[in-house]
Each structure stands twice: as structure tokens, then as C-alpha cells.
Amino acid sequence: MNIEQMKLVVKEIISKTDLTPCVVGHRGVGKSAGVIQACRELDRRYVSLRLGQMEVGDLVGIPFRNGDVMHWSRPSWLPGDDDPPTVIHCDELNRAQQEDTLQAIFQFVEPPAEGMLRSIHTHHMSRGHKVVVSINPPDGSYQVATLDRALVDRMVMLFVETDYHCWARYANERQLSAEVRQFLSGNTGVLAKQGMPMDLQVEPSERAWEMVSVLKKNCRFPVELEMEVYSGVVGKEAAIMFMRWLSDRKGRPVTASEVLNDWATVAERAQAQRDDVQAATINDLTATLQASPTLDEEQEENLVAYISVLPRDLRFGFVKTLLKIPEVALLLVNDKHDSVIFDAMQAINRQAARGT
């Protein structure tokens, strides 16, 4: 994405979520300027932390004693609860000169857990304040530290590249030299040369998919940027699979909610599903019922109706799983469901007998 697109994405993320965007780009592309402009457009105060110039004490404060208790002074850069909404820009994060400095900032760039505040050591920051990170890619062209995968996994990586038209609009707004602008309009190739690919081992994880969920529920990105944003969380391959799945509505598995609450509408589609798609529906139902096992009478009937259309092997496995959920098991052993559940129960009993 270019700088203008990056600004749009950063504004969306910091105004609607607690996630931490990390802008990755080569020197001079406009990472810091873009973050500053995004803050101005959101009417947020901007505070820059140059991590390459900081030590641990600059981040966590200086220790002092109060009686028998050790405390740490609050750093001057950390905004208080009464300060206007602020964006802390952790600039040049991977230029931290000392390993312990990078370890100290690790906690701060991590999005806060639900119900918690973003923290660094003993200090907490109000939810009205947000964090943005920017780095040069570790491609051998820069004197930077390699970020480990655990740290990368806690941020939304936004890869920014040079774009002449984006720069030309910026140059016109800033009224840069007309001669420079005219020269570059005919020689766009000398604006900037791209470096090596910006690979930071972004891969899927449970945390990463939770971040994608937060972005999907709360943010609205232009269609052409959505996959780029998700690629910076779960990696390009997984993001492509996800976007294809979103567009392929016909191939989607029936959801647990549809089975339990709208069975008459989806019954025919559920029965026609391939076994691999059926497995997705079963997994969704299992997770849903484990989290919320209480069913009303209609939902109970719908669940049993779904079980009845499953192939025998899938039915056996699914019933065996459901019997491990006490509330659901009590419903399934009801005599009125014998015509559907009986065969599966017999198979489970035979298997148990063979195992003894």
C-alpha cells in the first residue's frame, strides 16, 4: 500500500480498536510523516519515541523507595488519564540498541487484554491513548534488530511502498519546488528504488485470527486494501484463503446458528454438504454448544434433525462428542429421539465394550 492508503488504515485501526499497527517501509517513504498526518486528521496529540535513542530507564522510569516499597517514576512521555487523546509513536522500534530496551517495550506494543489497560512495567495508559509502531524492514540494508515472531504476532503489519502519484499529491500540497516536481513527473524511476521484499515471517496463530476478527467486526477498509491488512496479521497465504472463503458464499458451510435457529431454511443445503464441509458445521456446533449448552425446545429439535441427515460415521462421531456435554447429553437420551440417536448410542457402547 502507499502512504495515503496507510494513513487511512492506521486511522481506522486506532480510532476503532485497541490493536497496534506497525508501519513497515524503506527509508524516506514517509512512514513517520504519514503517522503524524493521521494524528492531525484525527485531532490526536502526537508523541514520538525514538527507540534507538532510549534505554530501559527511559521507558519504565527510575526506581525510588517509598518506605519499604520500591516504585518507578512515571516517564514524562507517557500520557496521563487527563491528557487529550494521544498517539504514542514507537519509531524505529527495531533500532533499539540494547536487547533489554526491546524487551521493555514488548509489553507496551501488545494490545491490552479484554478489560485491561495497556501497560509498561508498573504504569498504565488510559484507553483513549493509542500506540503506533514503525520500522525499517530487516532485509540487510539497515542496522536493525530482527524482531522475533512473538513480537510480530502482536501487531498489524502494514507494508508501505513508494508511489509516485501519492508523492506528487503530497509535493503539490506542500508546494515543493516546481522544478523538482516537473523533473520527477518525467523521471518517476528515480523517486525511490525498492529494496528487498519486506518479509517479516507473518504467520497465522490463534492470537492473529482474533486480531483479524477485531478488524473485521470494527473496521471498514476499501476492498483493495482488506487483503493487505489481513496479510499483515496472518500472512499472505492465509489471507488469500480467507478472502476467497468470504467471496465464495455457495461453498460456505452451514453455521451453528443456522442449524439451531433456522433449520427449515438450511436443511436441504446441510444435507447436501460434502463431508469436509460437514465437518466445519460440526466443529462450529460443538464449539457453540460447549460455550452455551442450554437449548430451547425448537433448538433441540433442530439439532436432532441435523444429526439425522448426517452420514452414519459423522453421526456417530458427532453424537459421541455431544455426549461429553452434560446438558446436551440429557437432551439426546430422551426417548423421543431414539429413532435418530439409537444407532449412534449402540455403536458407542460396542466401541466401549471392545475397549474393556
C-alpha positions as CSV (number, residue, x, y, z in Angstrom):
1,M,0.0,0.0,0.0
2,N,1.1,3.6,-0.4
3,I,1.3,6.3,2.3
4,E,-2.2,7.6,1.7
5,Q,-3.7,4.1,2.0
6,M,-1.5,3.5,5.1
7,K,-2.9,6.7,6.7
8,L,-6.5,5.5,6.0
9,V,-5.8,2.1,7.5
10,V,-4.0,3.5,10.6
11,K,-6.8,6.0,11.3
12,E,-9.4,3.2,11.1
13,I,-7.4,0.9,13.4
14,I,-6.5,3.4,16.1
15,S,-9.9,5.1,16.2
16,K,-12.0,1.8,16.3
17,T,-9.7,-0.8,18.0
18,D,-7.0,-1.2,20.6
19,L,-4.7,-3.1,18.1
20,T,-1.2,-1.8,17.3
21,P,-0.5,-1.1,13.7
22,C,3.2,-1.4,12.7
23,V,4.2,0.5,9.5
24,V,7.0,-1.3,7.7
25,G,8.8,0.5,4.9
26,H,12.1,1.6,3.4
27,R,13.9,4.8,4.3
28,G,12.3,8.1,3.2
29,V,9.0,6.6,2.0
30,G,7.1,8.8,4.6
31,K,6.3,6.4,7.4
32,S,6.7,9.0,10.2
33,A,5.2,11.8,8.3
34,G,2.2,9.6,7.4
35,V,1.6,8.8,11.1
36,I,1.9,12.4,12.1
37,Q,-0.6,13.4,9.4
38,A,-3.0,10.7,10.5
39,C,-2.9,12.0,14.1
40,R,-3.6,15.6,12.9
41,E,-6.6,14.3,10.9
42,L,-7.9,12.5,13.9
43,D,-7.2,15.5,16.2
44,R,-4.9,13.5,18.4
45,R,-1.8,14.6,20.2
46,Y,1.4,13.0,18.8
47,V,4.3,11.8,20.9
48,S,7.3,10.3,19.3
49,L,9.5,7.7,21.0
50,R,12.8,7.1,19.1
51,L,13.6,3.7,20.5
52,G,17.1,3.8,19.0
53,Q,17.9,6.6,21.5
54,M,16.3,5.1,24.6
55,E,17.4,2.9,27.5
56,V,15.2,0.8,29.8
57,G,15.0,3.6,32.4
58,D,13.6,5.9,29.7
59,L,10.7,3.5,29.2
60,V,9.9,2.1,32.7
61,G,11.0,5.1,34.8
62,I,13.7,5.5,37.5
63,P,13.3,3.4,40.7
64,F,12.8,5.0,44.0
65,R,11.8,3.9,47.5
66,N,8.8,4.9,49.5
67,G,9.4,3.3,52.9
68,D,9.9,-0.4,52.3
69,V,8.3,-0.4,48.9
70,M,10.1,0.1,45.5
71,H,8.3,2.3,42.9
72,W,9.2,3.6,39.5
73,S,8.7,7.2,38.4
74,R,6.2,7.7,35.6
75,P,8.1,8.6,32.3
76,S,7.4,12.1,31.1
77,W,6.3,10.9,27.6
78,L,3.6,8.6,29.0
79,P,0.2,10.5,28.8
80,G,-1.9,10.7,31.9
81,D,-5.6,10.0,32.2
82,D,-6.5,13.7,31.9
83,D,-4.3,14.4,28.9
84,P,-6.1,14.8,25.5
85,P,-6.3,11.6,23.3
86,T,-2.7,10.8,22.3
87,V,-0.9,8.5,19.8
88,I,2.5,7.2,21.1
89,H,4.6,6.6,18.0
90,C,7.3,3.9,18.8
91,D,9.5,5.0,15.9
92,E,12.5,2.8,14.8
93,L,11.4,0.1,17.2
94,N,13.9,-2.4,15.7
95,R,16.7,0.1,16.1
96,A,16.7,-0.3,19.9
97,Q,20.4,-0.5,20.7
98,Q,20.1,-2.8,23.7
99,E,18.2,-6.1,23.9
100,D,16.7,-5.2,27.2
101,T,15.2,-2.0,25.7
102,L,13.4,-4.1,23.1
103,Q,12.2,-6.4,25.8
104,A,10.9,-3.5,27.9
105,I,8.8,-2.1,25.0
106,F,7.4,-5.5,24.1
107,Q,4.6,-5.2,26.8
108,F,3.7,-1.7,25.6
109,V,3.1,-2.5,22.0
110,E,1.0,-5.6,22.8
111,P,-2.7,-4.8,22.7
112,P,-4.3,-4.8,26.1
113,A,-6.3,-7.9,27.2
114,E,-10.0,-7.5,27.4
115,G,-10.9,-5.4,30.4
116,M,-7.3,-4.4,31.0
117,L,-5.3,-1.2,30.2
118,R,-2.2,-1.0,28.0
119,S,0.8,-1.1,30.4
120,I,4.5,-0.7,30.6
121,H,6.0,-2.2,33.7
122,T,4.0,-0.7,36.6
123,H,2.5,2.2,34.6
124,H,-0.9,2.0,32.8
125,M,-2.3,4.1,30.0
126,S,-5.9,5.1,29.5
127,R,-7.9,3.5,26.6
128,G,-8.2,6.9,25.0
129,H,-4.5,6.8,24.1
130,K,-3.2,4.5,21.3
131,V,0.2,3.1,20.1
132,V,1.6,3.0,16.5
133,V,4.9,1.4,15.6
134,S,7.1,2.0,12.6
135,I,10.3,0.1,11.4
136,N,12.6,-0.4,8.5
137,P,12.5,-4.0,7.1
138,P,15.2,-6.3,8.3
139,D,16.5,-7.1,4.8
140,G,20.2,-6.5,5.4
141,S,20.0,-2.9,4.2
142,Y,19.6,-1.4,7.6
143,Q,21.3,-1.6,11.0
144,V,18.3,-3.1,12.7
145,A,17.5,-5.9,15.1
146,T,15.4,-8.8,13.9
147,L,12.0,-8.9,15.6
148,D,11.1,-12.3,17.0
149,R,7.9,-13.9,15.8
150,A,6.2,-13.4,19.2
151,L,6.5,-9.6,18.9
152,V,5.5,-9.6,15.2
153,D,2.4,-11.7,16.2
154,R,1.2,-8.9,18.4
155,M,1.0,-6.2,15.8
156,V,-0.9,-5.5,12.5
157,M,2.0,-5.2,10.0
158,L,1.3,-2.6,7.2
159,F,3.8,-2.8,4.4
160,V,4.3,0.6,2.7
161,E,5.9,1.1,-0.7
162,T,6.8,4.2,-2.7
163,D,4.2,5.5,-5.1
164,Y,4.9,8.4,-7.4
165,H,1.3,9.7,-7.7
166,C,0.9,9.6,-3.9
167,W,4.2,11.6,-3.5
168,A,3.2,14.0,-6.3
169,R,0.0,14.9,-4.5
170,Y,2.0,15.4,-1.3
171,A,4.6,17.6,-3.1
172,N,1.9,19.7,-4.6
173,E,0.1,20.3,-1.2
174,R,3.5,21.2,0.4
175,Q,4.4,23.4,-2.6
176,L,7.7,21.8,-3.1
177,S,10.0,23.1,-5.8
178,A,8.2,23.2,-9.2
179,E,11.4,22.2,-10.9
180,V,11.8,19.1,-8.7
181,R,8.1,18.1,-9.3
182,Q,8.4,18.6,-13.1
183,F,11.6,16.6,-13.2
184,L,10.2,13.7,-11.3
185,S,7.0,13.7,-13.3
186,G,9.1,12.6,-16.3
187,N,11.6,10.5,-14.3
188,T,9.5,8.6,-11.8
189,G,12.0,5.8,-11.7
190,V,14.4,8.0,-9.7
191,L,11.9,8.8,-6.9
192,A,13.0,5.8,-4.9
193,K,14.2,2.3,-5.6
194,Q,12.5,-0.5,-3.8
195,G,14.7,-2.6,-1.6
196,M,14.4,-6.3,-0.9
197,P,11.0,-7.9,-0.2
198,M,9.8,-7.0,3.3
199,D,9.4,-10.4,4.7
200,L,8.8,-10.5,8.5
201,Q,7.6,-14.1,8.9
202,V,4.0,-13.1,9.4
203,E,2.1,-16.3,10.0
204,P,-1.3,-17.5,11.3
205,S,-1.8,-18.0,15.0
206,E,-4.8,-18.1,17.4
207,R,-3.9,-14.5,18.5
208,A,-3.6,-13.4,14.9
209,W,-7.0,-14.7,13.9
210,E,-8.5,-13.0,17.0
211,M,-7.0,-9.7,15.7
212,V,-8.5,-10.4,12.2
213,S,-11.8,-10.9,14.0
214,V,-11.5,-7.5,15.7
215,L,-10.6,-5.8,12.5
216,K,-13.5,-7.5,10.6
217,K,-16.1,-6.6,13.2
218,N,-15.0,-3.0,13.8
219,C,-13.2,-1.6,10.8
220,R,-14.2,-0.8,7.2
221,F,-11.3,-0.9,4.7
222,P,-11.5,-0.3,1.0
223,V,-11.9,-3.7,-0.8
224,E,-8.5,-3.3,-2.5
225,L,-6.8,-2.9,0.9
226,E,-8.6,-5.5,3.0
227,M,-6.5,-8.5,2.0
228,E,-3.3,-6.4,2.5
229,V,-4.3,-5.6,6.1
230,Y,-5.2,-9.2,6.9
231,S,-1.9,-10.4,5.2
232,G,-0.1,-8.3,7.8
233,V,-1.7,-10.3,10.6
234,V,-2.0,-13.9,9.4
235,G,0.3,-13.9,6.3
236,K,-0.4,-13.7,2.7
237,E,-1.4,-17.3,2.0
238,A,-3.9,-17.5,4.9
239,A,-5.3,-14.0,4.0
240,I,-5.9,-15.1,0.4
241,M,-7.7,-18.3,1.6
242,F,-9.9,-16.2,4.0
243,M,-10.8,-13.6,1.3
244,R,-11.7,-16.4,-1.1
245,W,-13.8,-18.0,1.5
246,L,-15.6,-14.7,2.1
247,S,-16.4,-14.3,-1.6
248,D,-17.5,-18.0,-2.1
249,R,-20.9,-17.9,-0.3
250,K,-22.1,-21.0,-2.1
251,G,-19.3,-23.1,-0.7
252,R,-19.6,-21.9,2.9
253,P,-20.6,-24.5,5.5
254,V,-24.0,-24.1,7.3
255,T,-23.3,-22.3,10.6
256,A,-24.3,-23.5,14.1
257,S,-26.7,-20.6,14.4
258,E,-28.4,-21.5,11.1
259,V,-28.8,-25.2,12.3
260,L,-30.2,-24.3,15.7
261,N,-32.3,-21.3,14.7
262,D,-33.2,-21.6,11.1
263,W,-33.2,-25.3,10.3
264,A,-36.1,-25.3,7.9
265,T,-34.3,-22.9,5.6
266,V,-30.9,-24.6,5.6
267,A,-32.0,-28.3,5.9
268,E,-31.6,-29.1,2.2
269,R,-28.2,-27.3,2.0
270,A,-26.9,-29.0,5.1
271,Q,-27.8,-32.5,3.8
272,A,-26.0,-31.9,0.5
273,Q,-22.7,-30.7,2.1
274,R,-19.5,-32.7,1.4
275,D,-18.0,-34.5,4.3
276,D,-15.2,-31.9,4.7
277,V,-17.7,-29.0,4.7
278,Q,-20.0,-31.0,7.0
279,A,-17.0,-31.3,9.4
280,A,-16.8,-27.5,9.6
281,T,-20.5,-27.3,10.6
282,I,-20.0,-30.0,13.2
283,N,-17.0,-28.1,14.6
284,D,-19.0,-24.9,14.8
285,L,-21.9,-26.6,16.5
286,T,-19.5,-28.3,19.0
287,A,-17.8,-25.1,19.9
288,T,-21.2,-23.3,20.2
289,L,-22.7,-25.9,22.4
290,Q,-19.7,-26.2,24.6
291,A,-19.9,-22.4,25.2
292,S,-23.7,-22.3,25.5
293,P,-25.2,-25.7,26.1
294,T,-28.8,-24.6,27.0
295,L,-31.2,-25.1,24.2
296,D,-34.9,-24.3,23.9
297,E,-37.3,-27.0,22.6
298,E,-37.1,-25.8,19.0
299,Q,-33.3,-25.7,19.0
300,E,-33.3,-29.2,20.5
301,E,-35.5,-30.5,17.6
302,N,-33.3,-28.7,15.1
303,L,-30.1,-30.2,16.5
304,V,-31.6,-33.7,16.3
305,A,-32.9,-33.1,12.8
306,Y,-29.4,-32.1,11.7
307,I,-27.9,-35.2,13.3
308,S,-30.4,-37.3,11.4
309,V,-29.1,-36.1,7.9
310,L,-25.5,-36.8,8.7
311,P,-23.8,-39.9,7.2
312,R,-23.5,-42.7,9.7
313,D,-19.8,-42.2,10.5
314,L,-20.1,-38.5,11.0
315,R,-23.3,-39.0,13.1
316,F,-21.5,-41.5,15.4
317,G,-18.6,-39.2,15.9
318,F,-20.7,-36.1,16.5
319,V,-23.1,-37.8,19.0
320,K,-20.0,-39.1,20.9
321,T,-18.7,-35.6,21.2
322,L,-22.1,-34.2,22.2
323,L,-22.5,-36.8,25.0
324,K,-19.5,-35.2,26.7
325,I,-21.5,-32.0,27.2
326,P,-23.8,-32.9,30.1
327,E,-26.6,-30.5,29.3
328,V,-26.8,-31.7,25.7
329,A,-26.4,-35.3,26.7
330,L,-29.5,-35.1,28.8
331,L,-31.5,-33.9,25.8
332,L,-30.2,-36.6,23.4
333,V,-31.0,-39.5,25.7
334,N,-34.7,-38.5,25.7
335,D,-36.8,-41.4,24.4
336,K,-38.4,-39.3,21.6
337,H,-35.0,-39.1,19.9
338,D,-34.3,-42.8,19.8
339,S,-35.0,-43.1,16.1
340,V,-32.1,-40.8,15.4
341,I,-29.7,-41.3,18.3
342,F,-30.2,-45.1,19.0
343,D,-27.8,-46.4,16.3
344,A,-25.1,-44.0,17.4
345,M,-25.5,-44.9,21.1
346,Q,-25.3,-48.6,20.2
347,A,-22.1,-48.0,18.2
348,I,-20.6,-46.1,21.1
349,N,-21.5,-48.9,23.6
350,R,-20.0,-51.5,21.3
351,Q,-16.8,-49.5,21.0
352,A,-16.6,-49.1,24.8
353,A,-17.1,-52.8,25.2
354,R,-14.3,-53.6,22.8
355,G,-12.0,-51.3,24.7
356,T,-12.6,-53.1,28.0
